[in-house]
Amino acid sequence: MRNRGHRSRAVLAVAVAALLGVAGCDASGGNSSAPSGTGGHASPRPTPAWDRSPTSMAAVGDSITRGFDACSVLSDCPEVSWATGSDPRVRSLAVRLLGRTGAAERSWNYAVTGARMDDLPGQMAQAATRRPELVTVMAGANDACRASTSAMTSVTAFRRSFRDAMDTLRGTLPKTQVYVSSVPDLKRLWSQGRGNALGKQIWKLGICPSMLGDADSLTSAATLRRDRVQDRVEAYNQVLREVCAKDRYCRFDGNAVFDYRFGTDQLSHWDWFHPSTDGQARLAEIAYRTVTARRPVT
């Protein structure tokens, strides 16, 4: 009886050890996290796969996405839009991703000339009704292009509106991908266009007065005014970068549009400020490169 009891206890001990061994393996391996205090590490949260070939898209933003002044003076020309246009000279992002037929049937442009960032939530709500797999965002230039530097949208308000726009989209489409363009370098556009007499006359009609007003003036006051606009644009781009970085399905262009050195060939020959057809093509290239990259721009 005593030996049999000893053997029974030995068998029980082995069984318990085996059970604990299995439990220990399960606790520290596979997809399970180690219990608190064991020294184990939780498995990292998997990064969602970015779809480099979305099958539908919508665009939101301002006059640049509407092709303003690319075809005729003071008018939209959406057919040359970098985002959704059909013009073969541009090869818009929609055409590059969806093909000509797909772009015509499954891309939508909700951008509005003159729109500012606080208009974006409404545009996002419209875009969401189409349930696109990709939404493109290019907005912010009009927040800096105001009658005076004091009228520029504050960085705080800009951030709040952009967050609201993203929240609006996410309320309906939590996994739709978003491409966010940086705001262009407005000071460079001024420096490139100021040599054209016709363009400067059109600027006087009210195009970006905070940057383009008194275009030939190089006084300290004029220089300070333009520098303030430039600083605000750079701050806006930092907001776009930061807010986008917190969204798992958002890609910022890494300031590629801001850094692009628009020349006279890339500027509208109507106002020498908005992108020409060639400039729209360059924007399409930047967007396509960002959307189809294996990894997001850092």
N, C-alpha and C positions, 0 to 999 in steps of 0.2 A: 504493500500500500504506500509506503513512504517513497520507494523508488518511482512508483507510477505517478505519484503526486509531483515529484521533482521533475519527471519528464514532461508532465502537463504544464508546469510553470515555465519550463524552457521553451516549449512549443508556443505558448502564449506570448512570451517575450519576443520570440522571433517574429511572430505575426504582427505584434504591435510595432516593432522596429520597421518591418516592411511597410506597414501602413503609413507610419510617419515619414518614411523615405519617399513614398509616392506623393504624400501631401506636400512635403518640402519641395520636391521637384516642380509640382504644379504651382506652388506659390511663387517661385522665383523664376520660372521659365514661361515660355509661350507668350500669350497676350495678357496674362494676369500680373497684377502688381504685387510686390512683396508686402507683407503686413508691416504696418508702422512699427519702427524700432528694430527691424531685422537687418537693416543695412542694405536692403535691396533697392533697386531703382525702378520707378514706373516706366513702362514702355513709352517712347515719345509719341506724341499725337501725330498720326500720319498726315502728310501734306496732300491736299486734294490734287488730283491730276488736272492740269490746265488743258482745256480742249483747244488745240491749235487750229481746228477746222470747224468752227461753229457753222451752223446751217441757216441761221437767221440773225439779223442785227437791226438795231435802231440807233439813231443819232440824236443827241441833245446838245444844246449850246447856243452860239450866237451867230453873227453875220459871216464869220469865216466858214462855218459849216454850211451856210446857205449859199456860198459862192458869191457873196456881195461884191459888186463892182468888177467882177472878173470878165463879164461879157459886155456890159454897157454901164453907163454912168448912173450911180445911185440906185441900183436895182439888183435884186437877187438873181442868181443864175444857178439853181440847185443841180442842174445837169453836170456842172463841173465840180461839185462838192467833193472834197477829199474823202468824205465818209461814204456817201451813197450815190454819187454822181454816175451818169452813164457815158460821159464823154470818153472815147478811147484814148485821148491824149493824156487824160488823168489816170486812168485805171484805178478807180477809187478802191478803198478798202473793201467795200461790198463786192465789187467786180472781182477783185483778187481772191476773195475768200469763197464767194458763192457762184462765180461765173456770171455772164451777162444775164441769162434767163433767171437765175436764182436771185441776182441783185434786183431785177425788176419786180420779182414776185415776193421776195422775202426780206426786203430792207425798207426802212421807213425813216424819214427825216423830220424830227420835231423841233429842230433848232429854230430860233427866231432872231432876226436881225435886231440889234439893240438890247438883247436880253442880258441881264446880269445874273450873278449867282443866286440871288433870291428868287429868280424865276425858274431855277432848275428843278425844285421839287415838283412843280406843276408839270413840267415837261417830262419828268421821270414817271409821273403817274400816267400820262398819256402813253409813253413808251411801254410801260408795263402791261397795258391792255393787249399788246401784240404778242406778249410772252416771248420776246427774242432771247436767243442764247447768248448774245453779246450786245452791250450798250456802249457806245462811244461818247465821251464827254470832252468838250472843248469850250470852256467858259472862263471868264475872269478879266478879259481885256476891257470890257465895258465898265467893270468895277473901278478900274484905274483911269479909264478915259472919261473923265467928268469935266464939268465946267471949271473946276478949280481943284487943287490938291486937297483942300479941306472937305470937298464933297466926295472924295473917294471912299469906297466901302471900307469900313474898319476891318482889320484882320480877324477880330473876334466875330463880327457879323458874317464875314466870308466863311469862316470855319463852321459856324452854326448852320448856315444855309447849305453848305456842301454836305454836312452830316445829315441834315434833314432830307436832302435829295437821296442820299444813299439809303437812309432808313425807309423812305417811301418805296424805293425799289425793292428792298429786302422784305418789306411787309407782304409783298405779293410773290416775288421771285427770289428766294433765298440763295439760289445757286447760279443765277445768271451772271456771266462774266462781264467785267467792266474795264474798258480801256480809258485811261485818263491822260489827256494831253496837257503838257505844261502850257502856261500862258506865254505867247511870243515875246521876244525882246523888243518892246515898243520903242526904246531909245534907238536901237539900231534901225528900225523902220523909219524913224524920223531922219536919221543921218543919211540914209540911202535916198529918201524921197525929197529932201529939201532942195536939191539942185534942180528940180523940175518946176518951171514956172506955172504950168497948167495945174499940176498936182497941188501946189500951194494955194492956188485960187479955190480949188475944191475943198481943201482943208478948212478954209474960212467959212464954209457952209455948216461947220459944226462937228467935223470928224476929229475925235479925240483932242479936244482943246487943251486939256491939262498937259499933254505932251507936245502937240503940234501948234498950239497958239504962238504967235510971234515967231514963226519958224526960223527966221534969219537972225533973231536976236541971240547974241552970245554974252549978254551981260551976266553978272554974277547972280542976279535975281532969276533970270531965265534958266541959267544952268542949275541953280538950286532947285527950281521947280521941277525940271526934268529928272534930276537925281532923286527927288522925293517920289516921283511916279515910278521910277525904276526900282527903288527900294521896296515900294509896295508890291510891285509885280513879283519880285523875288520872294517876298514874304508869302504872297498867295501861293506861289509854287511850292514853298515849304509846307504849307497847309495841305495842299493836294497830295503831296508825298506822304505826309504823316497819316492823314485820314485813310488814304488808300491802303497803306501798309497794315492797317488794323482789320482790313476786310480780306478774307481768305480767297475771294474770287475777283480781286481788283489788281490791275497792273498800271502803274504810273510809268510814263515814258522816260523817267530818269533825267528830265530837263532837256530832252533831245530837241523838242520844238523851240524852246527858249534859246538853246545853243546854236540852232541852225542859222547860218549866215546868209540870210535873204539878200540877194543882189537885185539889181534893177530888172533882170529878166524874170524874177520870181514875184515882182510886185505889179499890181494892177496899173495899166497905163491910163486909167481913168483917174485914180486918186493917189497912186504911188504910195499906198499904205497897206491896203488889203492884198492878199495873195492873188496873183494872176493865175491863169490856167496852169502855167508851169509851176508856180508856187504851190498850187493845190496838189499837183502830182507829187511834189516833194513831201508834203504832209502825208499823203497816202502811203508813200514809201516808209516813212518813219513809223506810222501806225501799223502797217503790215509787219514790219520787222519786229516790233514790240509784241504784237499779238501772237506771232508764230514762233517766237524764240523759245528754246527749250527751257530756259530759266528766266525769271523776271529780272529786269534791270535793277541793280542795287544803287 
